[in-house]
């Protein structure tokens, strides 16, 4: 049986001793963002994904521009959402969603003034 570890622990020590940066798994925290959900996790047949989400009242275009400038790369557009992967680890992902769109959710919903949801996640592939 696989042991599920809390995200805060995973942020310090990952599989095989790999060290992961915090906060936001190495992505810079968006200025003024508030944590919505997390740490959360889902398990599948081939991987386990740990994630957390944050909200902001800023428009999605402003959030996308912030992360494109930080990463020096264009975000990949998927419908109305955007995704940026870490250059060194393709399993580290930051996705940006309109607050009224579909994204990984928990029991807490964005507030009335929230326009954008930012999800940071890491996948651990089963060997």
C-alpha positions in Angstrom: 0.0 0.0 0.0 1.3 3.4 -1.0 1.6 6.0 1.8 0.0 9.4 1.0 2.1 12.3 2.3 0.8 15.8 2.9 1.8 18.4 0.4 3.8 20.4 2.9 6.0 17.4 3.5 6.3 16.8 -0.3 7.4 20.3 -0.7 10.4 19.5 1.4 11.3 16.0 0.4 9.8 14.2 -2.6 10.3 10.7 -4.0 13.9 9.4 -4.1 15.1 12.4 -2.0 14.4 15.0 -4.6 14.0 18.4 -3.0 11.2 20.6 -4.1 11.1 24.4 -3.5 8.3 26.1 -1.6 6.1 28.1 -1.7 3.9 27.3 -4.6 6.2 24.4 -5.7 8.8 26.8 -7.0 6.4 29.1 -8.9 6.3 32.6 -7.4 3.2 33.3 -5.3 1.0 35.7 -7.2 0.9 39.0 -5.3 -2.2 39.3 -3.0 -3.6 35.8 -3.9 -5.5 34.0 -1.2 -5.4 30.2 -0.7 -8.6 28.6 -1.8 -7.9 24.8 -1.4 -5.1 22.6 -0.4 -3.2 20.7 0.0 -5.3 18.2 -2.0 -4.4 15.0 -3.8 -5.9 12.6 -6.3 -4.6 9.1 -7.2 -4.9 7.3 -10.5 -3.5 4.1 -12.0 -0.3 5.7 -13.2 0.2 8.7 -11.0 -0.6 10.7 -7.9 -1.2 14.4 -8.2 -0.9 16.9 -5.3 -2.3 20.3 -5.8 -3.5 23.5 -4.2 -5.4 26.5 -5.5 -5.4 30.2 -4.9 -7.7 33.1 -6.0 -7.3 36.7 -7.0 -9.5 39.6 -8.0 -7.2 40.3 -10.9 -8.2 39.5 -14.4 -6.9 36.3 -16.0 -4.9 38.3 -18.6 -2.9 40.1 -15.8 -2.2 36.8 -14.0 -1.0 35.2 -17.3 1.2 38.1 -18.0 2.8 37.9 -14.6 3.7 34.2 -15.0 4.8 34.6 -18.7 7.2 37.4 -17.6 8.5 35.3 -14.7 9.1 32.2 -16.8 10.2 34.0 -20.0 7.8 31.8 -22.0 4.3 32.0 -23.3 1.5 30.1 -21.4 -0.2 27.4 -23.3 -3.9 28.3 -23.9 -6.5 25.5 -23.4 -10.0 26.9 -24.1 -10.3 29.7 -21.6 -7.6 28.5 -19.3 -3.8 28.7 -19.5 -1.0 26.4 -18.4 2.7 26.9 -17.6 5.0 23.9 -16.9 8.3 24.1 -15.0 11.2 24.0 -17.5 13.2 21.6 -15.3 10.3 19.3 -14.3 7.4 18.8 -16.7 5.3 17.3 -13.8 5.3 20.7 -12.0 2.4 22.7 -13.5 0.7 26.1 -12.8 -2.7 26.5 -14.4 -4.7 29.7 -14.6 -8.5 29.6 -14.9 -11.4 32.1 -14.9 -13.1 31.8 -11.5 -16.4 30.7 -13.1 -14.7 28.0 -15.2 -14.0 24.3 -14.5 -10.8 23.6 -12.6 -9.8 21.2 -9.8 -12.2 22.1 -7.0 -12.8 21.4 -3.3 -15.7 22.4 -1.0 -14.6 26.0 -0.9 -15.7 28.3 -3.8 -14.1 31.5 -5.0 -15.5 34.7 -3.5 -17.7 37.2 -5.2 -14.7 39.5 -6.1 -12.5 36.7 -7.3 -11.9 36.6 -11.1 -9.1 34.1 -11.4 -8.1 30.8 -9.9 -4.5 29.7 -9.9 -3.7 25.9 -9.4 -0.2 24.6 -8.7 0.3 20.9 -8.9 2.9 18.1 -9.1 2.5 14.6 -10.4 4.3 11.6 -9.0 4.4 8.8 -11.6 4.1 5.3 -10.3 7.0 3.0 -11.3 
